[in-house]
């Protein structure tokens, strides 16, 4: 089997890239030292996180000069995400750190005045410098395909140095900013997006690079008017996973977080079993889900860390599901059954190595926020959020928020941040505040949702998974007031969750709030609607979505 060399400098989820390469019929050899680089005819450097961390790691390990020589010798090279950014001269993210200098120019941070940062989701990579769609596919890129991006810094476009130095390129647009999505020159192919997380469209790009197929005629050239640029509306499938009464892992779904059947033979009934996690994740991927989230609501607190059952689920899922995977539950400092102290960063690293792209932190984020305010809104530098985001980038950390409404007659009767609601309380109250909870909604805390989301944003969280206990399991639509309120408090992306019962609810949340993504669970698990049906409805409403491609 043909071989490609992969350089892993602890850059987050590497397993999915290996799985994608192997699915295409290639084997992976690991670059374990600078002496291995000359052996490679094809070399891939992936990356997530901080530009400075990436370049420092490569430099301190002695890789920068061997990489430059590999490129200068005309051998095939591919950089992914930060691996592409490393080719530039430098980045605003770490002004004191130099890049490889293969491409002229500096990376700039996206402006967050009119949009969320990081830029997370599915966007274009159009190989058209003058606004017209080309007839050639550059290393498998197609103007009608979408690719998965997750980054805060990008190479702005236009970049005069690219054209002047003979680079071919693809661009994307985020808000009013156009940036470089991919670059190609001679033996070099680099992408800002993650091909291994871009479904079939991404596998096509990887295949073209591995096989050296730089240019291919498009089967059908879509017109410029038919090809819509920009970030699509993300639809995420969420699977609550826990052990049932027999110890088997199942997908379940709660009503106000109660996952037991109401008509069981014993009090409370048995754990609601909706299917097997790996099989359901694959089904949603094939229906077009933009991401899959596993929420481990058992957390397996008594298991040895190395034997976490969720690790196997992630490994198996990442073999056939080529979209981002998020895992939540049990990501905190803990003690293994043998007495060994295990940090939240260590647990997150296990998840990343098993196939996760993001980790979701819930109750521990509330505790960290309480301590943050107790210290006078100063960072400790020791929280799980800070440790993981520093090592892997803030895009790798999602904070799952579980608020519930507390109604009050007026803002003056509470010190909490309140919202004027269109839905009065049981006694006609005109205002409410959103109380944060822990332990799956079982325990309320004296902390409101604005305090929590602003605190975790300061700590380095890259995304908020915004649940709502009042809406969970009701199939009555999202809490639009909550979503609009939280979006007004922070700059990082927000995923709307809880309450989706039909495609109209998903369209409504995108039309009436600036949410960055919408999450569905029960309506998918019960087979009332498929992910594709939801996306077809969104598309019919004029909203930009990514549809599943089934042919490489």
WOBEL-V982299 format. One line per field, one symbol per residue. ss: DSSP state (H for helix, E for strand, C for the rest). burial: I if it has 24 or more other ideal C-beta (glycine too) atoms within 12 Angstrom, else O. A space follows every 50 residues. Layout:
ss = ???
burial = ???
This chain:
ss = CCEEEEECCCCCCCHHHHHHHHHCCCEEEECCCHHHHCCCCEEEECCCCC HHHHHHHHHHCCCHHHHHHHHHCCCEEEEECHHHHCCEEEEHHHCCCCCC CCEEEEEEECCCCCCCCCEEEEECCECCCCCCCCCEEECCCCCCCCEEEE ECEEEECCCHHHHHCCCEEEEEEECCEEEEEEEEECCEEEECCCHHHCHH HHHHHHHHHHHCCCEEECCCCCCHHHCCCCCCCEEEEEEEEEECCCCCEE EECCECCECECCCCCCCCCCECCCECHHHHHHHHHHHCCCEEEEEECCCC CCCCHHHCHHHHHHHHHHCCCCCEEEEECCCCCEECCCCCEECHHHHHHH HHHHCCCEEEECHHHHHHHHHHHHCCCCCCCCCHHHHHHHHHCHHHEEEE EEEEEEEECCHHHCCCCCEECCCCCCCCCCEEEEEEEECCCCEEEEEEHH HHHHHHHHHCCCEEEEEECCCCCCCCCCCHHHHHHHHCCCCCEEEECCCC CCHHHHHHHHHHCCCCEEEECHHHHCCCCCHHHHHHHHHHCCCCCCCCCC CC
burial = OOOIIIIIIIIIIIIIIIIIIIIIOIOIIOIOOIOOIOOIOIIIIIIIII IIIIIIIIIOIOIIOIIIOIIOOOIIIIIIIIIIIIIIIIIIIIOOIIII OIIIIIIIIIOOOOIIIIIIIIIIIIIIOOOOIIOIIIIIIIIIIIIIII IIIIIIIOIOIIOOOOIIIIIIIIOOIIIIIIIIIOIIIIIIIIIIIIII IIIIIIIIIIOOOOOOOIOOOOOOOOIIIIIIIIIIIIIIIIIIOOOOII IIIIIOIOIIOOOOOOOOOOIIIIIOIIOIIIIIIIIIIIIIIIIIIIII OOIOIOOIIIIIIIIIIIIIIIIIIIIIIIIIIIOOOOOOOIIIIIIIII IIIIIIIIIIIIIIIIIIIIIIIOOOOOIIOOIIIIIIIIIIIIIIIIII IIIIIIIIOOOOOOOIIIIOIOOOOOOOOOIIIIIIIIOIIOOIIOIIII IIIIIIIIIIIIIIIIIIIIIIIOIOIIIIIIIOIIIOIIIIIIIIIIII IIIIIIIIIIOOIIIIIIIIIIIIIOOOIIIIIIIOIIIOOOIIIIIIIO OI
